[in-house]
Amino acid sequence: MSRHLHPIDSPSAGRSVILSGEEAALALASDGHIVWAEDGDAATGEADTGLARESAGVLKTTDGAAGAGSLKVTGDLDVVGTLTGGGLPAGTLETTTGAQAKADAAVSAHTAAGDPHPQYLTQTEGDARYAAIGGGGGGGASSGPVFPLAEGYGFSAASGDPLMFMMAIGIANDTLYLAKVWVPAGVAINKLWVAVRTAGTQLGGNAPNQMGLYSHAGVQITTTAADATLYTVAGWRGLDVAAPVAAESAGRFVYVGFLAGGMTNAQMAVPASGTDASAAYVGLGNGITSRRAMRQPSTTSLPGSFNPATFGTSTGNVPLVAIS
């Protein structure tokens, strides 16, 4: 089979170019029509009214002078330039590649958005709402929704509802007291607080009057400076932490501890007093090994760490502490 390219004269179209072979020919006529012919004879061929040259570099399909034809592609279609609608509403004709790019961009934007669905609560917002109605094991609310901790006391979290801490026990010198506090997501820690039921007198002693913040694992996070007047006034007593603790994306437990030295007559607020018989069920729970509250005597400085499961003595006399 042979193929050759040569010019011809077409009766209807003037000068043409034919790609011919032994059985058929493809003629490009000068009027823009493509002519299908037999035996390389474009003069006897029939013009294809459905496929024509519209302008330089533009091939069109048509079913007549005013109509639009169709284009069938059985293989890959590589569009280098812009694919436009040609009578369709803007944006209704798009390549698969373009649509995928838009989908990828939309997914990326959704993932990067801080709050892609503002009609729903984020994790931080949900934790805050939960804390406000008394969730989180007593660490984030006061009297449930009736008297929220933040609006009622100005605290972000506490070891319990102040309304339940109506008893008092003495603050022993050279003794570290620790209480577990639930910190909601999105809450930073800048200050530690302890509720002093009865003011005491500072006489001087070994241990500093100081507070410390520990992780749920018992690792020291930060401390406050020592303040000799910490227990000399009744009420909420607070000290700034040396290094403010940034908020985290999920709620977590921490321990707030305080140490006393050289004090006399000072008392702290607790939910019960007496023999501390409630330690067995207040201090621990089902599968919980880290104590809710504990005390460790013979301590003259804040430790760098402790084991929440074994440190000191577990107590049901949970001291009332808070954070802000």
Order of alpha helices (4+ residues) and beta strands (2+ residues): beta-beta-beta-beta-beta-beta-alpha-alpha-alpha-beta-beta-beta-beta-beta-beta-beta-beta-beta-beta-beta-alpha-beta-beta-beta
